[in-house]
């Protein structure tokens, strides 16, 4: 029963954890701050000046897109931030 009630601190901490995970992906993918903000604006279809203004559902959408990009690179055997190998092009 108590598990149904969450404090504001729990919500903020959850968003911070999601943001850190997303930051890990953008650093892995080599995205600059301006690029990650532009990407966030495309995903969320709104102006984003900082990831700190995003709530949990918005951060989850950004994170889903970043994880999806990584999975597509894996499936296509493209190094993250790199070009597709010539032998896998067809």
N, C-alpha and C positions, 0 to 999 in steps of 0.2 A: 504494500500500500504506500509506503513512504517513497518508493522508487518512482512513483508517478509525479512527485513534486520536486522540481529542480530549482536550485537557486540561480540568481543572475550570475554569480561567480562561476558556476558550472558551465553556463552557456558561453560566457566569455572565454573560459579556458578551452572549451571545445573548439571555438573559432580560432583561437591562437594555435592549437595543435594542427588544425586543418591548414592554416596559413603557413606554418612551418613546413608541413609536408609539401605544399604547393611550391614554396620557395626552394625546396630541395630539387623538385623537378625543373623549375626554370633555370636554376644554376647548372643542373646536369645538361639541359638542352642549350645552354649558352645564351639565354635571352637577356637582353638589357632591360633596365627598369621601364623605359619608354615602350619597349616591345611587349612586356607583360601587361602593362596598363592598356595598351591598344588591343591586345588579345582579349583582355577582360571586358573591354567595352564592346567588342564584337560578340562575345559569348552572351553577355548580359543585356546587350542592346540599350546601354545607358552610359552616361559619362562616369568615369572612374578616375579619381585623382590619387587614390591610395587604397591599397588592399585593407587597410585598417577600417575603412568605412563599410566594408562588406559584412553582411550578416551570414549566419550559418548556411542557409539554403543557397545563397549566392556563391559563397566560397566552395560549397560542394559542387556546384555547376562548373566552376573554373577548374577544380581539381579533377572532375570527371573528364573534361576536355584534355587536360594535360596527360592524364593516364591513358586516355584513348590514343593520343598522339604517340606515346611510347609503345603501345601495343601494335599500332599500325607499322611503326618503324621495325619492330621485331618481326612481324609477319612478312614484311617486304624485304627483310634482311638489310635494312638501311641503318648504318651507324647513326645514332642520335646526333643531329646537327651536321651530318655528312651526306654524301651522295650515294646513290644506289650503285652497287657493284655492276660492272659491265656484263658479267656472265649471268646475272639475275634480271637483266633488263627485259627479257622476253618471256 
